[in-house]
Amino acid sequence: MAEKVLWSGRFGKGPDRSTIEFTTSFGVDVRLAWYDVMGSLAHAHMLAKQGVLKQEDADKIVEGLKTILSEIESGTVELAEDSEDVHSAVEFLLTKKIGEAGGRLHTARSRNDQVVTDFRLFMRDAILLSVEAVVQLQSTLIDLAEKYKDTILPGFTHVQHAQPITLGFHLMAYAFKLQRDAERLIDSYKRVNLCPLGSAALAGTTYPIDRHMTAHLLGFERPTGNALDTVSDRDFALEYCFASSLCLMHLSSMAEELVLWSSPEFGFVEISEGYSTGSSIMPQKKNPDVAELIRGRSARGTGSLMAMLTLVKGLPLSYNRDLQEDKEAVFRAYDNTVSCLRMMSGMLAEAQFRPERMNSSLKGGFLNATDLADYLVRKGLPFRQAHEVVGKMVRHCIDMGIGLEDMTVQEMSGFSSLIGPDINEFISMERCVSRRLSYGGTAPAQVENQIELGRSNASIQRSFCEVERKRLLDVWNRLIYHE
């Protein structure tokens, strides 16, 4: 163990080596080191202002923390890897650098509020980076939708041909799913952006601290309202896990279609060789492994969410050591979500869609059957009767091995006298698509509206990240230089 554990005074002998190895979290939470130092800087400035620390000690602590921060940023920091956690490792290193004053930093705080402060600081950055990755994929989809807003392909329900739609319309469906994913993440940000410092172990502290000052120094909106709640709950992390797992579910659906569409049976898309792999035995193979792995790794997101829900579901107030396990699940969810989003964006940007294959697949699926029924309704036939008439026509075409568009007007009128010479133009795939002008429909004019709305929403979400990133950068600069 690094010199000693923070709680050694109560014990007559040190912990068993197996206990040390079992309980340490350093290997996981070491990535919080930068945030831990920033939280400590804010705490030290506040303690000095409130007269809890002598200015001389506070100055030593601040300079020592700045040195450690510089070492973390340069990758030269030497934290004791056998420490119980990153928080104790930073404190031990600080004390080693500046002496006795380092031991005074922990006045008026506990690792309970320290840990959750570091975690919330990390989560702010994680949310912003996640939103940025979502918006990048959104933008890729929107660019493709604009390119292919007039390209017609079968729309599916139950993986069966349903109605003709445009590829742009299909791609915008995913863009809108991602828009909601970004909105969920952004909405969760305000619940993350609350400052736990000063909650101490569970009941606050007897020292005359200023929690509002600490919150301001760290760029939080305000302090948390109840110390017992603050150190005991991880709902802010759970919310991220939910939002990220839902986003991964959308990516999994997208990946599934890319896998299917890239098969010879569909041939709707050619995935770039840069996002494909080969076979060790079959030389002709080009496998969509990146898409398959995105689909597979959506399970990690679900796993992180389930792990977090299970972790906190039965914990009594307040802090319990179980919560040490929260960060690994959240880190895994974050890393996985951002990497999958970035890979999907790159893969789609280089994918080659094949309109000619989509066009050839329009035949034989009776995609214009609904429009034929609508034609009869416009002529005065009740929809249920029109539905039955067209059903009989489809049955006839199946028996004859032809499509509805292959029937002559005379043949069609044998099923209903309402069918006239204008029927062929009415049920052409282009007209079937262009007539769907209802708000949110597949008509190219409506897809253009969706693209405009998608770009506007993506711009708003991107702007949120840019503004917040600049604000946080200003926060860190003020804290480091104590301006």
VOTIKE-490409 format. One record per residue (C-alpha): x, y, z; residue in one letter. Coordinates in nm, 2 decimals, decimal comma. Example, Ala and Ser with C-alpha at 12.3 -4.5 7.8 and 13.67 -1.06 7.14 Angstrom:
2
R        x        y        z   kevex
R     1,23    -0,45     0,78       A
R     1,37    -0,11     0,71       S
END
This chain:
483
R        x        y        z   kevex
R     0,00     0,00     0,00       M
R     0,12     0,36    -0,07       A
R     0,28     0,46     0,26       E
R    -0,05     0,40     0,45       K
R    -0,43     0,41     0,39       V
R    -0,62     0,72     0,48       L
R    -0,81     0,54     0,76       W
R    -0,52     0,36     0,93       S
R    -0,55     0,53     1,27       G
R    -0,85     0,32     1,37       R
R    -0,67    -0,01     1,31       F
R    -0,40    -0,20     1,51       G
R    -0,25    -0,35     1,20       K
R    -0,27    -0,30     0,83       G
R    -0,52    -0,47     0,60       P
R    -0,44    -0,81     0,45       D
R    -0,28    -0,80     0,11       R
R    -0,58    -0,98    -0,04       S
R    -0,81    -0,71     0,10       T
R    -0,60    -0,44    -0,05       I
R    -0,61    -0,61    -0,39       E
R    -0,98    -0,67    -0,37       F
R    -1,08    -0,32    -0,26       T
R    -0,86    -0,10    -0,47       T
R    -1,02     0,10    -0,75       S
R    -0,71     0,28    -0,86       F
R    -0,69     0,10    -1,20       G
R    -1,04     0,22    -1,28       V
R    -1,07     0,57    -1,13       D
R    -0,72     0,69    -1,22       V
R    -0,88     0,86    -1,52       R
R    -1,05     1,09    -1,27       L
R    -0,71     1,23    -1,15       A
R    -0,73     1,56    -1,34       W
R    -1,08     1,62    -1,21       Y
R    -0,97     1,52    -0,86       D
R    -0,70     1,79    -0,87       V
R    -0,94     2,05    -1,00       M
R    -1,19     1,97    -0,73       G
R    -0,92     2,00    -0,47       S
R    -0,81     2,34    -0,60       L
R    -1,16     2,47    -0,56       A
R    -1,18     2,32    -0,21       H
R    -0,85     2,48    -0,11       A
R    -0,94     2,82    -0,23       H
R    -1,27     2,81    -0,05       M
R    -1,12     2,69     0,28       L
R    -0,86     2,97     0,26       A
R    -1,13     3,24     0,20       K
R    -1,34     3,11     0,48       Q
R    -1,04     3,11     0,72       G
R    -1,05     2,73     0,77       V
R    -0,70     2,71     0,63       L
R    -0,42     2,94     0,69       K
R    -0,33     3,13     0,38       Q
R     0,03     3,00     0,40       E
R    -0,09     2,64     0,40       D
R    -0,35     2,71     0,13       A
R    -0,07     2,86    -0,10       D
R     0,14     2,55    -0,05       K
R    -0,15     2,33    -0,13       I
R    -0,25     2,52    -0,44       V
R     0,11     2,53    -0,58       E
R     0,15     2,16    -0,51       G
R    -0,18     2,08    -0,68       L
R    -0,09     2,29    -0,98       K
R     0,24     2,09    -1,01       T
R     0,05     1,76    -1,00       I
R    -0,20     1,90    -1,26       L
R     0,08     1,99    -1,49       S
R     0,23     1,64    -1,45       E
R    -0,10     1,48    -1,52       I
R    -0,14     1,68    -1,84       E
R     0,21     1,60    -1,96       S
R     0,18     1,23    -1,87       G
R     0,47     1,24    -1,62       T
R     0,27     1,22    -1,30       V
R     0,38     0,94    -1,07       E
R     0,08     0,83    -0,87       L
R     0,13     0,53    -0,64       A
R    -0,06     0,25    -0,83       E
R    -0,10     0,05    -0,51       D
R    -0,31     0,33    -0,36       S
R    -0,66     0,25    -0,25       E
R    -0,80     0,49    -0,51       D
R    -0,69     0,78    -0,72       V
R    -0,81     1,03    -0,45       H
R    -0,57     0,89    -0,19       S
R    -0,30     0,86    -0,45       A
R    -0,33     1,24    -0,53       V
R    -0,33     1,33    -0,16       E
R    -0,03     1,11    -0,08       F
R     0,16     1,27    -0,37       L
R     0,07     1,62    -0,26       L
R     0,19     1,56     0,09       T
R     0,51     1,41    -0,05       K
R     0,57     1,73    -0,25       K
R     0,47     1,99     0,01       I
R     0,49     1,82     0,34       G
R     0,25     1,85     0,63       E
R     0,03     2,11     0,47       A
R    -0,09     1,85     0,23       G
R    -0,27     1,67     0,51       G
R    -0,48     1,97     0,58       R
R    -0,65     1,97     0,23       L
R    -0,91     1,71     0,34       H
R    -1,05     1,94     0,61       T
R    -1,43     1,98     0,57       A
R    -1,47     1,71     0,31       R
R    -1,50     1,33     0,28       S
R    -1,40     1,10     0,01       R
R    -1,78     1,05    -0,03       N
R    -1,85     1,40    -0,16       D
R    -1,50     1,41    -0,32       Q
R    -1,57     1,10    -0,53       V
R    -1,91     1,21    -0,65       V
R    -1,77     1,56    -0,73       T
R    -1,50     1,41    -0,95       D
R    -1,75     1,18    -1,11       F
R    -1,99     1,47    -1,20       R
R    -1,71     1,67    -1,34       L
R    -1,62     1,38    -1,56       F
R    -1,98     1,32    -1,66       M
R    -2,01     1,68    -1,79       R
R    -1,73     1,62    -2,03       D
R    -1,87     1,27    -2,12       A
R    -2,21     1,41    -2,21       I
R    -2,06     1,69    -2,42       L
R    -1,84     1,45    -2,61       L
R    -2,13     1,21    -2,66       S
R    -2,36     1,48    -2,79       V
R    -2,09     1,59    -3,03       E
R    -2,05     1,24    -3,16       A
R    -2,42     1,20    -3,20       V
R    -2,44     1,53    -3,39       V
R    -2,16     1,43    -3,62       Q
R    -2,35     1,11    -3,72       L
R    -2,67     1,31    -3,76       Q
R    -2,49     1,54    -4,00       S
R    -2,35     1,25    -4,20       T
R    -2,70     1,11    -4,23       L
R    -2,85     1,44    -4,33       I
R    -2,59     1,50    -4,60       D
R    -2,67     1,16    -4,74       L
R    -3,04     1,22    -4,72       A
R    -3,00     1,54    -4,92       E
R    -2,80     1,35    -5,19       K
R    -3,06     1,07    -5,21       Y
R    -3,39     1,25    -5,14       K
R    -3,53     1,14    -5,48       D
R    -3,40     0,78    -5,48       T
R    -3,68     0,54    -5,45       I
R    -3,66     0,20    -5,27       L
R    -3,90    -0,03    -5,09       P
R    -4,02     0,06    -4,75       G
R    -4,06    -0,23    -4,52       F
R    -4,28    -0,35    -4,24       T
R    -4,23    -0,70    -4,09       H
R    -3,92    -0,71    -4,33       V
R    -4,18    -0,73    -4,61       Q
R    -4,23    -0,49    -4,90       H
R    -4,48    -0,23    -4,78       A
R    -4,48     0,10    -4,97       Q
R    -4,23     0,29    -5,18       P
R    -4,03     0,55    -5,00       I
R    -3,71     0,75    -5,07       T
R    -3,37     0,67    -4,94       L
R    -3,34     1,02    -4,81       G
R    -3,66     0,97    -4,61       F
R    -3,52     0,64    -4,47       H
R    -3,20     0,80    -4,36       L
R    -3,38     1,09    -4,20       M
R    -3,57     0,85    -3,98       A
R    -3,24     0,76    -3,82       Y
R    -3,14     1,13    -3,80       A
R    -3,45     1,21    -3,60       F
R    -3,38     0,91    -3,37       K
R    -3,04     1,05    -3,30       L
R    -3,18     1,40    -3,25       Q
R    -3,38     1,26    -2,96       R
R    -3,07     1,08    -2,83       D
R    -2,89     1,41    -2,82       A
R    -3,18     1,59    -2,66       E
R    -3,19     1,33    -2,38       R
R    -2,82     1,37    -2,31       L
R    -2,84     1,75    -2,31       I
R    -3,14     1,74    -2,08       D
R    -2,95     1,52    -1,84       S
R    -2,67     1,77    -1,83       Y
R    -2,86     2,01    -1,60       K
R    -2,90     1,73    -1,34       R
R    -2,53     1,64    -1,36       V
R    -2,42     2,00    -1,32       N
R    -2,47     2,03    -0,95       L
R    -2,19     2,05    -0,69       C
R    -2,16     1,78    -0,42       P
R    -1,85     1,93    -0,24       L
R    -1,94     2,02     0,12       G
R    -2,18     1,74     0,17       S
R    -1,89     1,56     0,34       A
R    -1,95     1,20     0,46       A
R    -2,33     1,23     0,47       L
R    -2,45     1,51     0,70       A
R    -2,26     1,82     0,59       G
R    -1,98     1,97     0,81       T
R    -1,93     2,18     1,12       T
R    -1,67     2,40     0,94       Y
R    -1,79     2,74     0,81       P
R    -1,76     2,65     0,44       I
R    -1,91     2,82     0,14       D
R    -2,06     2,56    -0,09       R
R    -2,19     2,82    -0,33       H
R    -1,83     2,94    -0,38       M
R    -1,71     2,59    -0,45       T
R    -1,99     2,53    -0,69       A
R    -1,90     2,86    -0,87       H
R    -1,53     2,78    -0,89       L
R    -1,60     2,44    -1,05       L
R    -1,86     2,58    -1,29       G
R    -2,16     2,40    -1,14       F
R    -2,50     2,56    -1,15       E
R    -2,54     2,54    -0,78       R
R    -2,47     2,31    -0,48       P
R    -2,68     1,99    -0,43       T
R    -2,96     2,04    -0,19       G
R    -2,93     1,75     0,06       N
R    -2,60     1,59     0,17       A
R    -2,75     1,25     0,24       L
R    -2,90     1,23    -0,10       D
R    -2,58     1,37    -0,26       T
R    -2,34     1,10    -0,15       V
R    -2,59     0,81    -0,18       S
R    -2,74     0,83    -0,53       D
R    -2,60     0,79    -0,88       R
R    -2,92     0,87    -1,07       D
R    -2,72     1,11    -1,29       F
R    -2,49     0,83    -1,40       A
R    -2,79     0,60    -1,45       L
R    -2,95     0,86    -1,67       E
R    -2,64     0,87    -1,89       Y
R    -2,63     0,49    -1,91       C
R    -3,00     0,49    -2,02       F
R    -2,95     0,76    -2,28       A
R    -2,64     0,60    -2,42       S
R    -2,79     0,25    -2,43       S
R    -3,09     0,38    -2,61       L
R    -2,86     0,56    -2,86       C
R    -2,67     0,23    -2,91       L
R    -3,00     0,05    -2,97       M
R    -3,06     0,29    -3,26       H
R    -2,71     0,23    -3,39       L
R    -2,77    -0,14    -3,37       S
R    -3,09    -0,11    -3,58       S
R    -2,89     0,10    -3,83       M
R    -2,61    -0,16    -3,83       A
R    -2,85    -0,44    -3,88       E
R    -2,98    -0,28    -4,20       E
R    -2,63    -0,21    -4,33       L
R    -2,55    -0,58    -4,28       V
R    -2,86    -0,69    -4,47       L
R    -2,84    -0,42    -4,73       W
R    -2,48    -0,51    -4,81       S
R    -2,56    -0,87    -4,88       S
R    -2,59    -1,00    -5,24       P
R    -2,96    -1,06    -5,18       E
R    -3,02    -0,69    -5,13       F
R    -2,72    -0,52    -5,28       G
R    -2,85    -0,18    -5,17       F
R    -2,51    -0,06    -5,03       V
R    -2,14    -0,12    -5,07       E
R    -1,95    -0,08    -4,75       I
R    -1,60     0,06    -4,79       S
R    -1,31    -0,18    -4,77       E
R    -1,18     0,04    -4,49       G
R    -1,47    -0,07    -4,28       Y
R    -1,48    -0,43    -4,38       S
R    -1,27    -0,74    -4,32       T
R    -1,20    -1,07    -4,51       G
R    -1,21    -1,43    -4,43       S
R    -0,92    -1,65    -4,33       S
R    -1,05    -1,94    -4,55       I
R    -1,28    -1,79    -4,81       M
R    -1,08    -1,55    -5,04       P
R    -1,39    -1,40    -5,19       Q
R    -1,54    -1,27    -4,87       K
R    -1,59    -0,91    -4,77       K
R    -1,75    -0,90    -4,43       N
R    -1,93    -0,60    -4,28       P
R    -1,76    -0,66    -3,95       D
R    -1,76    -0,30    -3,82       V
R    -2,14    -0,29    -3,86       A
R    -2,17    -0,63    -3,69       E
R    -1,95    -0,52    -3,40       L
R    -2,16    -0,20    -3,35       I
R    -2,47    -0,42    -3,35       R
R    -2,29    -0,65    -3,10       G
R    -2,15    -0,38    -2,88       R
R    -2,50    -0,23    -2,82       S
R    -2,51    -0,52    -2,57       A
R    -2,24    -0,35    -2,37       R
R    -2,46    -0,04    -2,33       G
R    -2,75    -0,25    -2,21       T
R    -2,51    -0,43    -1,98       G
R    -2,38    -0,11    -1,82       S
R    -2,74     0,01    -1,77       L
R    -2,84    -0,32    -1,60       M
R    -2,53    -0,32    -1,39       A
R    -2,60     0,03    -1,26       M
R    -2,96    -0,04    -1,19       L
R    -2,87    -0,36    -1,01       T
R    -2,59    -0,19    -0,82       L
R    -2,81     0,09    -0,66       V
R    -3,15    -0,08    -0,64       K
R    -3,12    -0,20    -0,27       G
R    -2,87     0,04    -0,11       L
R    -2,97     0,20     0,22       P
R    -2,88     0,56     0,28       L
R    -2,62     0,68     0,26       S
R    -2,29     0,59     0,10       Y
R    -2,20     0,22     0,06       N
R    -1,89     0,07    -0,08       R
R    -2,09    -0,09    -0,36       D
R    -2,08     0,25    -0,53       L
R    -1,71     0,20    -0,60       Q
R    -1,83    -0,02    -0,89       E
R    -2,03     0,26    -1,06       D
R    -1,75     0,42    -1,25       K
R    -1,64     0,11    -1,44       E
R    -1,99     0,06    -1,58       A
R    -2,02     0,43    -1,68       V
R    -1,67     0,45    -1,82       F
R    -1,75     0,14    -2,03       R
R    -2,08     0,29    -2,15       A
R    -1,92     0,62    -2,24       Y
R    -1,62     0,47    -2,42       D
R    -1,83     0,23    -2,61       N
R    -2,10     0,48    -2,71       T
R    -1,86     0,74    -2,85       V
R    -1,65     0,49    -3,04       S
R    -1,96     0,33    -3,20       C
R    -2,10     0,66    -3,30       L
R    -1,77     0,77    -3,46       R
R    -1,73     0,44    -3,64       M
R    -2,08     0,45    -3,78       M
R    -2,03     0,81    -3,90       S
R    -1,71     0,72    -4,08       G
R    -1,86     0,40    -4,23       M
R    -2,17     0,58    -4,37       L
R    -1,96     0,87    -4,50       A
R    -1,76     0,62    -4,72       E
R    -2,05     0,38    -4,81       A
R    -2,17     0,37    -5,17       Q
R    -2,55     0,33    -5,20       F
R    -2,67     0,16    -5,52       R
R    -2,99     0,33    -5,65       P
R    -3,01     0,09    -5,95       E
R    -3,05    -0,21    -5,72       R
R    -3,31    -0,03    -5,51       M
R    -3,50     0,05    -5,83       N
R    -3,49    -0,31    -5,95       S
R    -3,63    -0,43    -5,61       S
R    -3,94    -0,22    -5,65       L
R    -4,09    -0,47    -5,89       K
R    -4,29    -0,76    -5,77       G
R    -4,36    -0,64    -5,42       G
R    -4,70    -0,48    -5,48       F
R    -4,56    -0,16    -5,32       L
R    -4,83     0,04    -5,50       N
R    -5,13    -0,16    -5,37       A
R    -5,22     0,09    -5,11       T
R    -5,22     0,37    -5,37       D
R    -5,45     0,16    -5,59       L
R    -5,69     0,13    -5,30       A
R    -5,66     0,50    -5,25       D
R    -5,74     0,55    -5,62       Y
R    -6,07     0,36    -5,57       L
R    -6,15     0,56    -5,26       V
R    -6,11     0,88    -5,45       R
R    -6,35     0,74    -5,71       K
R    -6,61     0,69    -5,43       G
R    -6,56     0,34    -5,31       L
R    -6,55     0,29    -4,93       P
R    -6,19     0,20    -4,82       F
R    -6,28    -0,14    -4,68       R
R    -6,44    -0,24    -5,02       Q
R    -6,14    -0,09    -5,20       A
R    -5,91    -0,29    -4,98       H
R    -6,09    -0,61    -5,07       E
R    -6,09    -0,53    -5,44       V
R    -5,71    -0,47    -5,45       V
R    -5,65    -0,78    -5,24       G
R    -5,82    -0,98    -5,51       K
R    -5,61    -0,81    -5,78       M
R    -5,29    -0,89    -5,59       V
R    -5,40    -1,25    -5,56       R
R    -5,46    -1,26    -5,94       H
R    -5,11    -1,10    -6,01       C
R    -4,94    -1,36    -5,78       I
R    -5,11    -1,64    -5,98       D
R    -5,01    -1,48    -6,31       M
R    -4,66    -1,39    -6,19       G
R    -4,69    -1,02    -6,27       I
R    -4,71    -0,69    -6,09       G
R    -5,01    -0,46    -6,06       L
R    -4,84    -0,22    -6,30       E
R    -4,82    -0,50    -6,56       D
R    -5,20    -0,54    -6,58       M
R    -5,38    -0,37    -6,86       T
R    -5,65    -0,11    -6,79       V
R    -5,90    -0,36    -6,93       Q
R    -5,79    -0,63    -6,69       E
R    -5,80    -0,39    -6,39       M
R    -6,15    -0,26    -6,48       S
R    -6,27    -0,62    -6,47       G
R    -6,22    -0,60    -6,09       F
R    -6,38    -0,26    -6,06       S
R    -6,56    -0,04    -6,31       S
R    -6,42     0,26    -6,13       L
R    -6,07     0,20    -6,28       I
R    -6,00     0,42    -6,58       G
R    -5,71     0,51    -6,82       P
R    -5,55     0,73    -6,56       D
R    -5,46     0,44    -6,33       I
R    -5,12     0,36    -6,47       N
R    -4,98     0,71    -6,40       E
R    -5,15     0,71    -6,06       F
R    -4,98     0,39    -5,94       I
R    -4,63     0,46    -6,08       S
R    -4,37     0,45    -5,80       M
R    -4,27     0,81    -5,86       E
R    -4,63     0,93    -5,81       R
R    -4,68     0,70    -5,52       C
R    -4,39     0,87    -5,35       V
R    -4,45     1,23    -5,46       S
R    -4,81     1,23    -5,34       R
R    -4,72     1,16    -4,98       R
R    -4,70     1,53    -4,89       L
R    -4,84     1,50    -4,54       S
R    -4,62     1,65    -4,28       Y
R    -4,33     1,41    -4,21       G
R    -4,41     1,21    -4,53       G
R    -4,17     1,06    -4,78       T
R    -4,24     1,30    -5,07       A
R    -3,91     1,47    -5,17       P
R    -4,06     1,81    -5,08       A
R    -4,13     1,68    -4,73       Q
R    -3,79     1,52    -4,70       V
R    -3,64     1,86    -4,79       E
R    -3,83     2,01    -4,49       N
R    -3,71     1,73    -4,27       Q
R    -3,35     1,79    -4,38       I
R    -3,39     2,16    -4,30       E
R    -3,53     2,08    -3,96       L
R    -3,26     1,82    -3,89       G
R    -2,98     2,07    -3,98       R
R    -3,14     2,33    -3,75       S
R    -3,17     2,09    -3,46       N
R    -2,81     1,96    -3,51       A
R    -2,69     2,32    -3,52       S
R    -2,86     2,40    -3,19       I
R    -2,71     2,09    -3,03       Q
R    -2,37     2,16    -3,16       R
R    -2,39     2,52    -3,04       S
R    -2,48     2,39    -2,69       F
R    -2,17     2,19    -2,68       C
R    -1,95     2,47    -2,81       E
R    -2,09     2,73    -2,57       V
R    -2,06     2,49    -2,27       E
R    -1,71     2,38    -2,37       R
R    -1,59     2,75    -2,38       K
R    -1,76     2,82    -2,05       R
R    -1,59     2,53    -1,88       L
R    -1,25     2,62    -2,03       L
R    -1,30     2,97    -1,88       D
R    -1,39     2,80    -1,55       V
R    -1,07     2,59    -1,55       W
R    -0,85     2,89    -1,64       N
R    -1,00     3,10    -1,37       R
R    -0,95     2,82    -1,12       L
R    -0,60     2,74    -1,21       I
R    -0,49     3,10    -1,22       Y
R    -0,73     3,21    -0,95       H
R    -0,84     3,51    -1,15       E
END
